[in-house]
C-alpha cells in the first residue's frame, strides 16, 4: 500500500478581516503561494532528495507513491533568490509538530532559519505508518496532509490625513482621513519603481509581502497634487518633534526629494525589523480671503441715495467661523440710511464708522455680500473714498483680514443744451420757413424733475408757426416761447437721456443780416430738490448771401436711379456728413422695403461728395426699387428712396432728385427738391399745391393735425 505526504505553502501576512501576520496560522484572507518547489528526503539521508514537486495555483503540494518511512520536506534555498516566489520572505516564527489530527491547515511546520537564502527551510521529521495517518484533512489514514509552510515578508504603511490644528501629529482633534491618495513604492538603491497602493476610506495604505533586507522609498504620486487630485490643494504639515518610527507624526514634505520629486520617505526592512507602519503624511488646508467693494451708481447728487456693496468670498479651503466687517464712510457728511442693510443693518452705526459684529459661518467657495445705502450732505461736491475691512477667524485659530476701497463722485445735477438749424427754406416761394432742433441732455448724476425752457428770437424776421412739444406760452410779438416744465409732457429726464424739441418759424421778412435765436434753461431741479445749472445755446441765421451752407448732421442733395442697357446706375451726392460712416444700398423687386436686400456698401467720402454704384446683377426688362440707408456712428440713420430703375427700360419722361428726409419722434422735415429734367406742367402744379400742406402735416404732432 502506497502513501502520500503534503500540504500547503501560504502568505502568513495577516491580510483581510481576522488575519494575523506571522502567527503561524492560516486566517483572514491569507492566500497560498503558487510555484514553490519542494524536495522530499529520507530522514537518514538529507543530501539526496528522493522526490520533488511544485505548489499549484492554490499553494498546495503532494508527494505520492511513498512507502512507510520517516521523511523530511525541504524548500531549497534557491526558492528565496531574486525573482523566485519566496524572495525576501521569512518562515513564520515558531513551528508546530506535524502528524497532528488537529492540524486542519492551521499550523506552520517550517523550522525557522533567519537566512533562508542560505540553507532553505525544512520541516521536522514525519513518519508515515500505514492506516495510521491523520484523517482530519482528507479522511485517508494513508495520507498525511499536515506539513504546512507559512511565510511572511516585510510591510510598509500607513496613514494620510487632513488636520486642522496643523501640529503634524495625529491626536484626533479636527482630523479626517484622506482616501484615494496614490502612494508609490521604489527600490531606493536602484531607483526602480515597484508598485503603488491607494489609501482606503480610512486613509490607510499598505505594501505587504515585501522582500527583506531592502531599502525602500515611499513617495506620494504627483497625480495627487494636480487639480482634481486627492491632495489638491492641501499643504503638508511636518511634525518637527518626530523621528524614525514615531507612529503619529507626519514624515514628508515637498522638500523630501526622490527621483526629482518631493514627498518621499525612506525605510529599510530586515529580518529584525520587518515592518514599518509609521510612514504617515499629514496635510492641512490653507485659508484665503477676498473682499471686493463696489458702489452704484458711481456718481450721485447731494441727498441722492447710492449703494455700497461689499462681497466677502472664502477663496481658501477652511471654513470661516466668524467674520467682523468694518466700513468707514468718507466723512461725517455721509449718512447711513437706516433699514437699508442687506442681509442686515450694521450692529454699530457711529458715523463715519459702521460695524457688523459677526456675519456668521462661511464655508470654502461660498461668499456673502453686504450692501447698504448712503446719502451725502447738501453742500458738498468732489470725489470721496470709502474703505471696508473684514476680519475672519477659522477653527484652527487663523485670523485673516482684507481691505478694499471705492470712490464715489458727488456732483451737481447738470444739463447741456445744443441748438441747431434743421431746415431752412427761403427760396421766395411761399411759405419760407426755418426749423430748429433743440437737444437737452442730462449730463449730471440725478434725474431731472423740473425743466423749464425759454426760446427767444427776433420777431421782425421770424414768426412762430409750430413746435413739438408745444410751448405753454407764445409771445410772438416779443419773440419769446416759454415751456414751464418740459417734463410735464416728456416725462422726467434720466441721467444720460436727451430731450429733443423741434421749433418751426415762418420767415416774416427777408433775412438780410445775421439774426440769432437763443434757447435757455433756468430754475431746473432734480428729484432731490437740488438746483440744476442754467445753460443756453444760440444759433445764427446768416443773411441771404450767407446761407449757402446750412449746417445739418447729414444732408443728401439727391438720390436717383438711371437705367442703362445692361445695368442700373445709382447716383447721389451730399452736402453734410456729420457722424456718417457710409451708405448701404438696398434693392427689391417691389416697392416694399421689407423685400429689400443689401447689394452694396459705400464708405463715406466726406461732405460735398458725389457717389455712384452700378448694379449689374439685373435682368433686362425687370423694374427694381432702390433705397439708400445711412450707416452712422451716432444718432438715428435715415433712409432715402425708393427709386425705380431697370436695364433696357425706356427712361421716364422726367427724373427727380429725391428730397432729403429727416425723421424725429415728432415729425418729418422735407428739405429740398430739385428738378433734374423738364417735367410736365401738371406735375409742377400738383407739387406747388401739395408741398406746404404735406410738410406741416409731417411736422405737427398727431394731436394738432386737422
Secondary structure per residue as TSV (DSSP state, phi and psi in degrees):
chain	resnum	aa	ss	phi	psi
A	1	X	-	360.0	125.1
A	2	X	-	-91.1	156.5
A	3	X	E	-127.1	174.1
A	4	X	E	-140.0	159.1
A	5	X	E	-143.1	132.6
A	6	X	E	-164.1	171.7
A	7	X	E	-173.4	-67.2
A	8	X	E	-140.3	137.4
A	9	X	E	-121.9	127.3
A	10	X	E	-145.1	163.7
A	11	X	E	-81.2	110.9
A	12	X	-	-90.9	61.4
A	13	X	B	-103.3	-0.6
A	14	X	-	74.2	19.1
A	15	X	-	-71.1	152.2
A	16	X	S	80.0	168.8
A	17	X	T	-63.9	130.7
A	18	X	T	83.8	-2.0
A	19	X	-	-77.5	148.6
A	20	X	-	-133.7	123.4
A	21	X	B	-74.1	136.5
A	22	X	T	54.6	43.0
A	23	X	S	-107.4	3.0
A	24	X	S	73.6	10.9
A	25	X	S	-131.2	146.1
A	26	X	-	-81.9	116.6
A	27	X	-	-153.4	177.2
A	28	X	T	61.0	-133.9
A	29	X	T	-115.2	31.4
A	30	X	-	-60.2	144.6
A	31	X	-	-124.7	160.5
A	32	X	B	-74.2	163.0
A	33	X	-	-112.0	112.1
A	34	X	T	-80.3	161.9
A	35	X	T	75.4	15.7
A	36	X	-	-88.3	127.1
A	37	X	E	-85.6	133.5
A	38	X	E	-125.5	149.1
A	39	X	E	-121.9	151.1
A	40	X	E	-117.3	131.1
A	41	X	E	-124.8	149.7
A	42	X	E	-74.0	142.9
A	43	X	T	-61.6	-24.9
A	44	X	T	-96.1	7.0
A	45	X	B	-147.8	84.4
A	46	X	T	-88.2	13.0
A	47	X	T	-101.5	-20.6
A	48	X	S	-123.8	109.4
A	49	X	-	-70.1	142.1
A	50	X	S	-100.3	-13.2
A	51	X	E	-161.2	159.6
A	52	X	E	-142.9	149.2
A	53	X	E	-151.8	173.9
A	54	X	E	-133.6	138.6
A	55	X	-	-62.6	144.4
A	56	X	-	-82.4	-171.5
A	57	X	T	-59.7	-24.3
A	58	X	T	-94.2	-1.3
A	59	X	S	93.2	8.8
A	60	X	B	-94.9	150.5
A	61	X	-	-138.9	165.3
A	62	X	-	-161.8	126.7
A	63	X	E	-98.0	124.2
A	64	X	E	-117.5	171.6
A	65	X	E	70.3	31.3
A	66	X	E	-95.4	151.7
A	67	X	-	-100.4	159.4
A	68	X	S	-56.6	126.8
A	69	X	-	-173.9	179.9
A	70	X	E	-106.2	128.1
A	71	X	E	-126.9	164.6
A	72	X	E	-131.2	128.2
A	73	X	E	-93.8	132.8
A	74	X	E	-132.1	136.5
A	75	X	E	-104.2	114.3
A	76	X	-	-67.6	157.6
A	77	X	G	-59.8	-26.1
A	78	X	G	-62.1	-25.1
A	79	X	G	-73.0	-9.5
A	80	X	G	-105.4	7.9
A	81	X	S	-80.8	172.2
A	82	X	T	-58.1	132.9
A	83	X	T	83.8	-5.6
A	84	X	S	-91.6	163.3
A	85	X	T	-60.6	-28.1
A	86	X	T	-108.7	19.9
A	87	X	T	-57.7	126.0
A	88	X	T	76.3	2.2
A	89	X	-	-93.9	157.1
A	90	X	E	-116.6	151.0
A	91	X	E	-69.3	139.8
A	92	X	-	-54.3	141.6
A	93	X	S	-64.2	134.4
A	94	X	S	82.1	168.3
A	95	X	-	-151.9	143.3
A	96	X	-	-94.6	172.9
A	97	X	-	-97.1	125.6
A	98	X	S	-66.3	-176.6
A	99	X	S	72.2	11.4
A	100	X	-	-90.4	132.6
A	101	X	T	-68.6	-10.2
A	102	X	T	-92.1	5.3
A	103	X	-	-60.4	-70.4
A	104	X	T	48.6	43.4
A	105	X	T	57.7	34.2
A	106	X	-	-116.3	-3.0
A	107	X	-	-123.8	163.2
A	108	X	-	-115.2	134.3
A	109	X	-	-117.7	5.4
A	110	X	B	-79.3	135.0
A	111	X	-	-77.3	128.4
A	112	X	-	-61.5	138.2
A	113	X	-	-139.3	113.5
A	114	X	T	-64.4	-18.1
A	115	X	T	-128.7	76.2
A	116	X	T	-66.1	-19.4
A	117	X	T	-66.8	-12.3
A	118	X	T	-121.5	106.8
A	119	X	T	102.2	-19.3
A	120	X	-	69.6	-162.3
A	121	X	E	-130.4	132.7
A	122	X	E	-123.9	157.8
A	123	X	B	-89.9	172.2
A	124	X	-	-72.7	172.7
A	125	X	-	-70.4	141.7
A	126	X	E	-126.5	123.2
A	127	X	E	-99.8	124.9
A	128	X	-	-95.7	129.9
A	129	X	-	-128.6	135.6
A	130	X	T	-59.2	127.8
A	131	X	T	69.6	8.2
A	132	X	-	-122.5	18.7
A	133	X	S	-89.4	157.8
A	134	X	-	-57.6	136.0
A	135	X	-	-106.3	4.6
A	136	X	T	-69.1	-23.1
A	137	X	T	-85.3	-48.6
A	138	X	T	-134.8	1.1
A	139	X	S	76.5	9.8
A	140	X	-	-107.6	118.6
A	141	X	T	-71.9	-9.2
A	142	X	T	-104.0	11.6
A	143	X	E	-127.6	123.6
A	144	X	E	-107.3	108.5
A	145	X	E	-116.1	55.5
A	146	X	E	-120.3	0.3
A	147	X	E	-94.5	97.3
A	148	X	E	-113.3	150.3
A	149	X	E	-127.9	117.4
A	150	X	E	-102.2	140.4
A	151	X	E	-133.6	146.5
A	152	X	E	-134.8	151.0
A	153	X	-	-116.7	-168.6
A	154	X	E	-79.9	162.7
A	155	X	E	-148.0	149.9
A	156	X	E	-132.0	137.8
A	157	X	-	-155.2	169.8
A	158	X	-	-167.4	-58.9
A	159	X	B	-138.8	139.3
A	160	X	E	-123.7	127.1
A	161	X	E	-142.6	160.1
A	162	X	E	-109.8	127.8
A	163	X	E	-124.7	149.9
A	164	X	S	-93.8	-32.1
A	165	X	S	-77.7	-18.0
A	166	X	-	58.9	36.6
A	167	X	S	-97.7	-1.0
A	168	X	S	71.1	13.7
A	169	X	B	-130.5	137.9
A	170	X	-	-78.0	109.5
A	171	X	-	-131.7	5.9
A	172	X	S	79.1	4.0
A	173	X	S	-99.2	113.8
A	174	X	S	54.3	46.1
A	175	X	E	-119.4	149.0
A	176	X	E	-141.4	141.9
A	177	X	E	-71.7	155.9
A	178	X	-	-116.8	105.0
A	179	X	T	-80.9	164.1
A	180	X	T	79.3	11.6
A	181	X	-	-83.1	126.9
A	182	X	E	-86.0	123.8
A	183	X	E	-117.2	128.0
A	184	X	E	-104.3	148.3
A	185	X	E	-120.7	133.0
A	186	X	E	-128.3	153.6
A	187	X	E	-80.5	114.5
A	188	X	T	-63.8	-31.1
A	189	X	T	-74.6	-46.5
A	190	X	T	-94.0	-17.2
A	191	X	-	78.8	4.6
A	192	X	-	-72.4	137.5
A	193	X	E	-74.1	134.6
A	194	X	E	-107.1	-54.5
A	195	X	E	-167.8	176.0
A	196	X	E	-135.5	155.5
A	197	X	E	-137.5	159.6
A	198	X	E	-122.0	132.5
A	199	X	-	-60.7	141.3
A	200	X	-	-85.1	-171.0
A	201	X	T	-60.7	-18.9
A	202	X	T	-97.1	6.7
A	203	X	S	79.3	12.8
A	204	X	B	-97.3	144.7
A	205	X	-	-129.0	158.4
A	206	X	-	-155.5	130.8
A	207	X	E	-110.6	117.8
A	208	X	E	-117.0	164.0
A	209	X	E	54.6	42.7
A	210	X	E	-85.3	140.9
A	211	X	-	-58.9	141.2
A	212	X	S	-87.7	171.2
A	213	X	S	60.8	36.9
A	214	X	E	-131.5	143.3
A	215	X	E	-97.2	128.0
A	216	X	E	-116.5	153.9
A	217	X	E	-121.0	125.5
A	218	X	E	-101.1	130.2
A	219	X	E	-139.8	138.0
A	220	X	E	-74.8	128.1
A	221	X	-	-64.4	147.1
A	222	X	G	-65.3	-21.5
A	223	X	G	-63.9	-22.4
A	224	X	G	-66.7	-25.1
A	225	X	G	-102.1	-2.7
A	226	X	S	-76.6	155.8
A	227	X	T	-51.9	129.2
A	228	X	T	93.2	-11.9
A	229	X	S	-73.9	162.5
A	230	X	T	-63.6	-25.0
A	231	X	T	-109.5	10.1
A	232	X	T	-88.0	128.9
A	233	X	T	-112.8	49.6
A	234	X	-	-71.5	161.8
A	235	X	E	-116.2	135.6
A	236	X	E	-70.9	150.2
A	237	X	E	-120.2	126.0
A	238	X	-	-111.2	130.3
A	239	X	-	-86.2	105.8
A	240	X	T	-68.7	-20.2
A	241	X	T	-87.2	1.9
A	242	X	-	-83.0	-176.5
A	243	X	-	-172.9	-168.1
A	244	X	T	-60.4	132.1
A	245	X	T	62.8	22.6
A	246	X	-	-80.6	117.4
A	247	X	T	-81.2	-10.4
A	248	X	T	-116.5	10.6
A	249	X	B	-102.0	164.8
A	250	X	-	-92.7	133.9
A	251	X	-	-109.7	-11.4
A	252	X	-	-145.2	150.8
A	253	X	-	-133.6	177.3
A	254	X	T	-61.2	-17.5
A	255	X	T	-85.6	-6.1
A	256	X	S	-91.5	97.1
A	257	X	-	-93.3	148.2
A	258	X	B	-155.8	127.0
A	259	X	T	63.2	26.8
A	260	X	T	89.9	-1.8
A	261	X	B	-126.8	161.0
A	262	X	S	-93.1	-164.0
A	263	X	-	58.8	46.1
A	264	X	E	-119.2	140.7
A	265	X	E	-139.4	142.0
A	266	X	E	-115.1	144.1
A	267	X	E	-149.6	153.4
A	268	X	E	-117.0	130.7
A	269	X	E	-104.6	134.6
A	270	X	-	-133.3	177.4
A	271	X	S	-68.4	-20.0
A	272	X	S	-85.8	-47.5
A	273	X	S	-115.9	93.9
A	274	X	-	-96.4	-3.3
A	275	X	E	-146.1	149.9
A	276	X	E	-138.2	100.8
A	277	X	-	-108.0	42.7
A	278	X	-	-120.3	6.2
A	279	X	-	-88.3	90.1
A	280	X	-	-109.1	156.3
A	281	X	E	-132.2	111.6
A	282	X	E	-99.5	142.2
A	283	X	E	-136.3	158.4
A	284	X	E	-140.2	158.1
A	285	X	-	-93.8	142.6
A	286	X	-	-93.3	135.8
A	287	X	-	-81.7	151.5
A	288	X	-	-152.4	152.4
A	289	X	E	-143.2	143.3
A	290	X	E	-139.6	131.2
A	291	X	E	-119.1	129.8
A	292	X	E	-128.5	128.0
A	293	X	E	-114.5	135.2
A	294	X	E	-133.8	165.9
A	295	X	E	-138.3	142.5
A	296	X	E	-144.6	127.8
A	297	X	S	-74.2	167.0
A	298	X	S	-77.2	-9.8
A	299	X	E	-137.0	144.1
A	300	X	E	-147.3	155.4
A	301	X	-	-89.3	165.2
A	302	X	T	-59.9	139.8
A	303	X	T	70.6	2.0
A	304	X	-	-90.4	124.3
A	305	X	-	-66.1	141.1
A	306	X	E	-137.4	156.0
A	307	X	E	-116.0	127.1
A	308	X	E	-91.4	137.9
A	309	X	E	-124.6	132.1
A	310	X	E	-123.2	114.8
A	311	X	E	-104.0	121.9
A	312	X	E	-110.1	120.8
A	313	X	E	-121.5	134.3
A	314	X	E	-85.3	97.2
A	315	X	-	-92.9	3.1
A	316	X	S	-102.0	-151.3
A	317	X	S	-132.0	23.2
A	318	X	S	-128.3	134.9
A	319	X	-	-68.6	134.5
A	320	X	E	-79.2	127.0
A	321	X	E	-98.1	-15.3
A	322	X	E	-155.0	141.8
A	323	X	E	-139.6	121.5
A	324	X	E	-112.7	121.9
A	325	X	E	-110.5	129.6
A	326	X	E	-122.2	130.2
A	327	X	E	-125.4	131.5
A	328	X	E	-112.3	112.4
A	329	X	-	-65.7	157.2
A	330	X	S	-57.6	-37.5
A	331	X	S	-166.7	179.9
A	332	X	T	-73.2	-2.7
A	333	X	T	-82.3	-2.8
A	334	X	E	-110.1	140.1
A	335	X	E	-130.7	128.6
A	336	X	E	-70.2	133.4
A	337	X	-	-91.5	114.2
A	338	X	T	-56.5	145.0
A	339	X	T	68.8	9.3
A	340	X	-	-91.3	-9.4
A	341	X	-	-70.2	140.4
A	342	X	B	-141.2	123.5
A	343	X	S	-80.6	-6.9
A	344	X	-	-156.9	155.7
A	345	X	-	-67.7	158.3
A	346	X	-	-61.1	143.1
A	347	X	S	-72.1	-31.5
A	348	X	E	-125.5	124.7
A	349	X	E	-122.3	98.2
A	350	X	E	-130.7	73.6
A	351	X	T	-47.4	130.1
A	352	X	T	-90.3	8.9
A	353	X	E	-94.1	131.0
A	354	X	E	-124.5	136.1
A	355	X	E	-136.4	129.5
A	356	X	E	-106.1	113.1
A	357	X	S	-64.1	-44.8
A	358	X	-	-153.3	115.1
A	359	X	-	-89.3	5.0
A	360	X	-	95.8	-160.2
A	361	X	-	-92.4	140.0
A	362	X	B	-135.1	106.2
A	363	X	-	-68.9	163.2
A	364	X	T	-57.0	138.0
A	365	X	T	86.2	-14.5
A	366	X	-	-90.8	165.9
A	367	X	E	-144.3	160.7
A	368	X	E	-136.3	140.1
A	369	X	E	-117.3	126.9
A	370	X	E	-107.5	128.3
A	371	X	E	-130.9	152.9
A	372	X	E	-160.9	156.3
A	373	X	E	-104.3	149.4
A	374	X	E	-139.7	150.1
A	375	X	E	-124.8	158.0
A	376	X	E	-106.1	145.2
A	377	X	-	-64.7	137.0
A	378	X	T	-56.0	138.8
A	379	X	T	108.4	-7.9
A	380	X	-	-113.6	148.2
A	381	X	-	-143.3	161.7
A	382	X	E	128.6	-174.2
A	383	X	E	-103.3	128.3
A	384	X	E	-127.9	137.6
A	385	X	E	-102.7	142.0
A	386	X	E	-121.9	135.7
A	387	X	E	-119.4	136.5
A	388	X	E	-124.3	143.1
A	389	X	E	-134.8	134.8
A	390	X	E	-119.0	141.4
A	391	X	E	-122.5	122.2
A	392	X	E	-119.1	155.0
A	393	X	E	-126.7	153.8
A	394	X	E	-125.1	165.9
A	395	X	T	-59.8	-38.1
A	396	X	T	-70.1	-6.3
A	397	X	-	101.2	9.3
A	398	X	-	-66.5	147.7
A	399	X	E	-130.2	119.6
A	400	X	E	-123.2	149.6
A	401	X	E	-135.2	154.8
A	402	X	E	-150.0	151.4
A	403	X	E	-137.0	146.5
A	404	X	E	-150.5	154.3
A	405	X	E	-137.2	163.4
A	406	X	E	-149.8	142.6
A	407	X	E	-92.9	154.6
A	408	X	E	-133.5	138.2
A	409	X	E	-97.2	124.5
A	410	X	E	-100.7	114.5
A	411	X	-	-130.9	159.1
A	412	X	-	-75.6	148.9
A	413	X	-	-64.4	149.9
A	414	X	-	-155.2	149.2
A	415	X	E	-127.6	159.4
A	416	X	E	-131.9	128.1
A	417	X	E	-106.6	138.8
A	418	X	E	-135.8	122.0
A	419	X	E	-118.3	134.1
A	420	X	E	-140.2	155.9
A	421	X	E	-78.9	124.0
A	422	X	E	-93.1	-35.1
A	423	X	E	-155.5	144.2
A	424	X	E	-141.0	121.1
A	425	X	E	-128.0	111.2
A	426	X	-	-143.0	53.2
A	427	X	S	-86.3	5.4
A	428	X	S	87.7	-9.5
A	429	X	S	-93.7	110.6
A	430	X	S	-62.6	146.6
A	431	X	-	-89.2	146.5
A	432	X	-	-92.4	144.5
A	433	X	E	-149.6	166.6
A	434	X	E	-137.8	136.3
A	435	X	E	-119.0	132.0
A	436	X	E	-112.4	148.8
A	437	X	E	-118.0	134.8
A	438	X	E	-119.5	122.2
A	439	X	E	-111.7	122.6
A	440	X	E	-115.9	114.7
A	441	X	E	-110.0	135.1
A	442	X	E	-81.7	105.2
A	443	X	-	-103.2	10.7
A	444	X	S	-100.6	-175.3
A	445	X	S	-89.9	-10.3
A	446	X	S	-124.2	163.1
A	447	X	-	-74.0	134.8
A	448	X	E	-85.3	124.9
A	449	X	E	-101.9	-31.1
A	450	X	E	-132.3	128.5
A	451	X	-	-142.7	87.5
A	452	X	-	-75.6	155.5
A	453	X	E	-147.8	141.8
A	454	X	E	-125.8	132.3
A	455	X	E	-117.7	123.7
A	456	X	E	-118.4	141.2
A	457	X	-	-148.3	168.6
A	458	X	-	-86.8	110.2
A	459	X	T	-69.5	-12.3
A	460	X	T	-71.2	-41.0
A	461	X	T	-92.0	-32.5
A	462	X	E	-119.9	145.3
A	463	X	E	-129.7	125.5
A	464	X	E	-60.4	134.9
A	465	X	E	-115.6	-50.6
A	466	X	E	-165.4	167.3
A	467	X	E	-159.7	157.3
A	468	X	E	-138.2	115.5
A	469	X	S	-73.9	161.7
A	470	X	-	-76.2	137.9
A	471	X	-	-67.3	155.8
A	472	X	S	-76.2	-27.0
A	473	X	E	-139.5	132.2
A	474	X	E	-124.2	117.4
A	475	X	E	-121.1	85.5
A	476	X	T	-68.0	-31.2
A	477	X	T	-70.0	-29.8
A	478	X	T	-94.3	-6.1
A	479	X	T	66.8	50.5
A	480	X	E	-143.8	125.3
A	481	X	E	-115.5	137.6
A	482	X	E	-128.7	128.3
A	483	X	E	-109.9	113.0
A	484	X	S	-62.5	-38.0
A	485	X	-	-162.2	106.1
A	486	X	T	-62.8	-25.5
A	487	X	H	-70.4	-16.9
A	488	X	H	-64.4	-34.2
A	489	X	H	-105.2	-25.7
A	490	X	H	-106.1	-6.6
A	491	X	-	84.6	167.7
A	492	X	-	-62.4	149.5
A	493	X	B	-97.5	105.5
A	494	X	-	-74.1	161.2
A	495	X	T	-57.4	128.3
A	496	X	T	86.2	-11.8
A	497	X	-	-85.8	165.0
A	498	X	E	-133.2	134.5
A	499	X	E	-88.8	138.6
A	500	X	E	-117.3	120.9
A	501	X	E	-118.7	134.8
A	502	X	E	-115.7	129.3
A	503	X	E	-121.2	142.0
A	504	X	E	-126.0	131.1
A	505	X	E	-125.8	141.6
A	506	X	E	-78.3	145.9
A	507	X	E	-85.9	106.9
A	508	X	-	-75.4	-37.6
A	509	X	S	-137.2	153.9
A	510	X	-	-57.2	128.2
A	511	X	-	-86.7	101.2
A	512	X	-	-107.9	1.6
A	513	X	S	-133.9	164.5
A	514	X	-	-72.2	127.6
A	515	X	E	-120.9	149.1
A	516	X	E	-116.6	137.2
A	517	X	E	-113.8	126.1
A	518	X	E	-121.7	133.5
A	519	X	E	-117.2	141.0
A	520	X	E	-139.4	141.3
A	521	X	E	-114.9	134.3
A	522	X	-	-141.9	154.5
A	523	X	S	62.1	27.9
A	524	X	-	-77.6	152.1
A	525	X	E	-138.1	155.5
A	526	X	E	-96.3	-174.6
A	527	X	T	-61.7	-19.0
A	528	X	T	-109.8	21.2
A	529	X	S	63.6	20.8
A	530	X	-	-81.0	135.8
A	531	X	B	-69.3	140.8
A	532	X	-	-97.0	150.0
A	533	X	-	-60.1	149.3
A	534	X	-	-82.9	139.4
A	535	X	E	-143.0	154.5
A	536	X	E	-149.0	162.1
A	537	X	E	-151.0	151.4
A	538	X	E	-131.2	154.4
A	539	X	E	-134.6	130.0
A	540	X	E	-96.7	143.9
A	541	X	E	-110.6	115.4
A	542	X	-	-72.4	163.6
A	543	X	-	-60.9	167.2
A	544	X	G	-52.4	-35.7
A	545	X	G	-76.4	-9.5
A	546	X	G	-106.4	6.6
A	547	X	T	-99.6	22.9
A	548	X	T	-68.9	-23.4
A	549	X	S	-130.1	83.7
A	550	X	-	-79.5	123.9
A	551	X	-	-68.1	126.1
A	552	X	-	-135.8	157.0
A	553	X	S	-60.1	-54.5
A	554	X	E	-139.5	127.1
A	555	X	E	-128.0	112.0
A	556	X	E	-94.1	122.5
A	557	X	E	-77.8	-39.0
A	558	X	E	-160.7	160.5
A	559	X	E	-147.4	124.6
A	560	X	E	-145.1	156.9
A	561	X	E	-116.9	128.2
A	562	X	E	-118.6	116.1
A	563	X	E	-73.9	134.7
A	564	X	-	-122.7	-179.7
A	565	X	S	-60.9	-42.0
A	566	X	S	-132.3	19.7
A	567	X	-	-161.6	173.2
A	568	X	E	-124.2	124.5
A	569	X	E	-98.1	127.4
A	570	X	E	-103.6	133.1
A	571	X	E	-132.9	140.8
A	572	X	E	-157.5	165.4
A	573	X	E	-146.1	157.2
A	574	X	E	-125.5	154.8
A	575	X	E	-107.1	-31.7
A	576	X	E	-139.1	148.5
A	577	X	E	-143.6	46.9
A	578	X	T	-68.2	127.5
A	579	X	T	62.0	23.8
A	580	X	E	-95.5	126.2
A	581	X	E	-91.4	-33.7
A	582	X	E	168.9	-169.8
A	583	X	E	-126.8	140.0
A	584	X	E	-103.4	134.7
A	585	X	E	-103.1	127.0
A	586	X	E	-113.0	150.5
A	587	X	E	-138.2	144.4
A	588	X	E	-142.8	156.5
A	589	X	S	-82.5	0.0
A	590	X	S	-140.0	178.3
A	591	X	S	-82.3	5.4
A	592	X	-	-91.6	123.3
A	593	X	G	-65.9	-22.9
A	594	X	G	-63.9	-20.5
A	595	X	G	-92.4	-2.5
A	596	X	-	-79.9	151.4
A	597	X	E	-132.1	148.4
A	598	X	E	-69.0	131.0
A	599	X	E	-117.4	-12.4
A	600	X	E	-165.6	154.6
A	601	X	E	-127.7	127.5
A	602	X	E	-116.7	116.4
A	603	X	E	-64.4	151.0
A	604	X	-	-66.4	141.3
A	605	X	-	-111.9	-3.8
A	606	X	-	110.2	157.0
A	607	X	T	-59.9	146.4
A	608	X	T	80.8	16.3
A	609	X	-	-94.4	153.0
A	610	X	E	-110.2	139.2
A	611	X	E	-125.6	155.9
A	612	X	E	-154.0	154.2
A	613	X	E	-146.2	132.8
A	614	X	E	-103.2	119.9
A	615	X	E	-95.2	104.7
A	616	X	-	-97.5	-9.2
A	617	X	-	-86.9	64.1
A	618	X	-	-129.7	162.2
A	619	X	-	-111.8	129.8
A	620	X	T	-58.1	134.6
A	621	X	T	87.9	-9.5
A	622	X	-	-91.5	134.7
A	623	X	-	-91.9	137.9
A	624	X	E	-125.7	153.5
A	625	X	E	-114.6	136.1
A	626	X	E	-123.4	145.3
A	627	X	E	-129.9	152.1
A	628	X	E	-118.5	123.9
A	629	X	E	-121.7	127.5
A	630	X	E	-68.4	142.4
A	631	X	E	-113.9	109.8
A	632	X	E	-119.4	154.1
A	633	X	S	-90.8	-12.2
A	634	X	S	-152.8	148.1
A	635	X	S	82.2	-176.8
A	636	X	-	-96.8	134.5
A	637	X	-	-76.0	152.1
A	638	X	-	-106.9	158.4
A	639	X	E	-120.0	136.2
A	640	X	E	-118.9	137.2
A	641	X	E	123.2	-177.1
A	642	X	E	-86.1	154.7
A	643	X	E	-116.7	136.6
A	644	X	E	-91.2	148.0
A	645	X	E	-166.6	160.4
A	646	X	-	-164.3	154.2
A	647	X	T	-84.5	133.2
A	648	X	T	74.0	14.2
A	649	X	-	-103.2	134.4
A	650	X	-	-56.8	144.5
A	651	X	-	-64.5	147.0
A	652	X	-	-66.6	160.5
A	653	X	S	-63.8	-22.7
A	654	X	-	-152.9	162.0
A	655	X	-	-134.8	136.4
A	656	X	B	-114.1	147.5
A	657	X	-	-75.1	132.8
A	658	X	-	-69.9	132.8
A	659	X	-	-67.4	148.2
A	660	X	-	-69.8	130.5
A	661	X	E	-121.9	124.5
A	662	X	E	-113.4	128.9
A	663	X	E	-102.7	146.5
A	664	X	-	-144.2	175.8
A	665	X	S	-64.4	-21.3
A	666	X	S	-107.1	-16.7
A	667	X	-	-177.9	-169.7
A	668	X	E	-134.4	125.7
A	669	X	E	-112.2	123.3
A	670	X	E	-94.5	120.9
A	671	X	-	-101.1	-24.1
A	672	X	-	-170.8	147.7
A	673	X	-	-145.0	125.4
A	674	X	-	-133.6	132.3
A	675	X	B	-78.5	130.5
A	676	X	S	-86.9	-36.2
A	677	X	S	-146.2	167.6
A	678	X	-	-58.8	132.4
A	679	X	-	-115.2	151.4
A	680	X	-	-58.9	143.4
A	681	X	H	-58.5	-33.4
A	682	X	H	-59.0	-36.1
A	683	X	H	-60.6	-45.9
A	684	X	H	-63.9	-37.1
A	685	X	H	-61.9	-46.0
A	686	X	H	-62.7	-39.3
A	687	X	H	-64.9	-45.2
A	688	X	H	-63.3	-38.0
A	689	X	H	-70.9	-36.0
A	690	X	H	-96.8	-13.7
A	691	X	H	-59.7	-50.9
A	692	X	H	-66.8	-45.1
A	693	X	H	-65.0	-40.2
A	694	X	H	-70.0	-33.0
A	695	X	H	-60.7	-52.1
A	696	X	H	-74.4	-29.4
A	697	X	H	-60.2	-34.3
A	698	X	H	-75.1	-30.6
A	699	X	H	-77.9	-38.5
A	700	X	S	-72.8	144.6
A	701	X	-	-61.5	155.3
A	702	X	G	-57.5	-33.9
A	703	X	G	-67.1	-17.2
A	704	X	G	-111.0	2.1
A	705	X	-	-80.5	145.3
A	706	X	-	-86.6	360.0
